[in-house]
Amino acid sequence: MLPYVLRRVLQFIPTFLLATLLAFLITQAAPGDFLSQLKENPSVRPETIARLRERFGLDQPVLVQYAYWLKNFLMTDLGESFQYRRPVSEVIAGPLLNSLILVAISTVLHFAVSIPAGVYSAMKPYSAGDRIFTVLSYIGLGVPSFFFGLLAIWGMLKLQQGTGWDLPIGNKSSSSLSPDVSYLRHAWDVFLHALIPSLILVFRGISSESRFIRGQMLEVLNQDFIRTARAKGLNQNAVVYKHAFRMAVIPTIAGLGGLLPALIGGAGFLEIVFNWPGLTPLQLTALGNQDIYILQAVTALGALLYMLGNLLADLLLATVDPRIRYG
């Protein structure tokens, strides 16, 4: 097992270099740069622009800039943001934590709901409960998440107008919350504001995952080794959870490689719909301003987490499925 892990870690190097270099070249392919807009400002002297260009390394060829960035990244220096004039690590720390809150809650809900729903639908196919899950799944797969977000905001606004309640609509916390409130009270307020976006974010994932687990369970339950286990007199729970579910969940485990990068990928446009200060608004702002080091930092962290997630998924597969052995 250890030689296999070492080989995989060595394979990280060319994959990471290629991914980050491609992202850097694509970002730099856009016409102009962050300082181009300053040229249109008559109050900014050309000497100032030249000095800033030299400070940020924009006067160097693209490959030289990438080499400087890679050297700094290996020394845990993510560079300096053009727009905020602060280290990138400081700029992305807050939005990254905010995105982690949404994605962590939605990930827990994803597996806590989709797995029981999928197993239930497989054990009682075409029952009333299975049909209800099927309809909800089709709705979740067919309607975009941001549209559900707009409907949720509209519904909460109507409820707030009718009842006068102070509902957690938008932002990360309530503006009326006192700054000297206790940590637990503040954490609870953040959780309430994150709950609705997290539920909407996870709805599509639950819809697809539960149907996938249902199909896998139905396929496994009809195999010969399940009939043999039942013929030996094993009880229903042992047949379903010890044998059938263990085999049916293998594709789900194989897909866990994308879970770690999803933790820093943010909640997409839901963060914009709910005015949540996560990574997506920051990345869109950085993209519009060609703040390449912010974009590059998020890309690099995502690539590392994706490779690490795939390695962990492969190791979990060997634990769940005794047929898999790594030499």
C-alpha positions, 0 to 999 in steps of 0.5 A, spaced: 500 500 500 505 504 501 509 504 494 502 505 491 501 511 495 508 514 494 507 513 486 500 517 487 503 522 490 509 523 485 504 523 480 501 529 483 507 533 481 506 533 473 498 534 474 499 540 479 504 543 474 500 542 468 493 544 471 496 551 474 500 553 468 494 552 464 489 556 468 495 561 469 495 562 461 488 562 460 487 568 465 493 571 462 490 570 455 485 576 456 487 582 453 490 587 458 491 587 465 489 590 472 493 596 470 490 597 463 484 601 466 489 606 470 492 608 463 485 611 462 485 615 468 489 622 467 490 623 474 495 617 474 502 618 472 505 613 467 511 613 472 506 610 477 503 605 472 510 603 470 512 602 478 506 598 479 507 594 473 514 592 476 512 591 483 507 586 481 511 583 476 507 584 470 513 587 466 516 580 465 514 574 460 508 570 462 512 564 463 517 568 468 511 570 472 508 563 472 515 561 475 515 566 480 508 565 482 510 557 483 516 559 487 512 563 492 507 558 492 512 552 494 514 557 500 506 558 502 506 565 499 500 566 495 502 573 492 499 579 493 492 581 490 492 587 485 486 590 487 486 589 495 493 591 495 494 585 501 496 578 501 492 573 497 492 569 503 488 574 507 483 576 502 481 569 501 481 567 508 474 570 510 470 568 503 473 561 504 471 560 511 464 563 509 463 558 503 466 552 507 460 553 512 455 553 506 458 547 503 459 543 510 452 543 512 450 541 505 455 535 505 452 533 511 445 533 509 447 530 502 449 524 505 444 524 511 438 524 506 440 521 500 443 514 502 436 513 507 432 515 501 435 511 496 435 505 500 428 506 502 426 506 495 430 500 493 427 496 498 420 498 497 420 500 489 414 503 486 411 504 493 407 511 495 414 513 498 418 511 492 413 515 487 414 521 492 421 521 492 421 520 484 417 526 483 421 530 488 428 528 485 425 530 478 423 537 480 430 537 484 434 535 477 430 539 472 429 546 476 436 550 477 438 552 484 438 559 483 431 559 481 429 555 488 433 561 491 429 566 488 423 563 490 425 562 497 427 569 498 420 571 495 417 566 500 420 569 506 419 576 504 412 575 504 412 571 511 416 576 514 411 582 511 405 578 514 408 576 521 413 581 522 418 576 524 425 577 523 427 572 518 434 570 516 434 573 509 441 574 505 447 576 508 451 572 513 448 574 519 443 579 522 444 587 521 441 588 528 445 583 532 449 586 537 457 586 536 458 584 543 453 578 543 456 571 545 460 567 540 454 561 541 449 566 539 453 569 533 454 562 531 447 560 531 445 566 527 450 564 522 447 557 522 440 560 521 442 564 515 446 559 512 441 553 513 436 555 507 442 556 502 445 550 504 438 546 503 437 549 496 444 547 494 444 540 496 437 539 493 439 537 487 445 533 489 440 529 494 435 528 488 441 525 483 444 521 489 438 518 492 436 515 485 443 513 483 443 509 490 436 506 488 438 504 482 445 501 484 441 497 490 436 494 486 441 491 481 445 488 487 439 485 490 438 481 484 445 478 484 446 471 486 450 472 492 444 476 495 440 470 493 445 465 496 445 470 503 438 469 504 438 462 502 443 461 508 438 464 513 441 471 514 436 476 516 434 482 512 438 487 515 444 483 514 442 482 507 441 489 506 446 493 509 452 488 510 452 485 503 447 489 498 449 496 501 456 495 501 457 493 494 452 499 492 455 504 495 462 503 491 460 508 486 459 513 491 465 512 494 469 512 488 466 519 487 468 522 493 474 525 490 470 531 488 468 532 495 474 536 497 475 541 492 467 542 492 469 544 499 473 550 497 469 551 490 463 555 494 456 555 493 456 558 486 451 563 484 447 561 490 452 566 494 450 571 489 442 570 490 443 570 498 448 575 498 453 570 502 460 573 502 463 567 499 468 565 494 464 566 488 463 573 489 470 574 490 472 570 484 467 574 479 470 580 482 477 578 481 476 575 474 473 582 472 479 586 475 484 580 472 486 579 479 490 573 477 493 571 483 486 570 487 484 566 481 491 562 481 490 561 488 483 558 488 485 554 482 491 551 485 488 549 492 482 546 488 487 542 484 491 539 490 484 538 494 482 534 488 488 530 487 488 528 494 480 527 494 481 522 489 487 518 493 483 518 499 477 515 495 481 510 492 484 508 499 477 507 501 475 503 496 480 498 498 477 498 505 470 497 502 471 492 497 476 486 498 477 485 491 481 491 490 488 491 492 493 496 491 500 493 490 
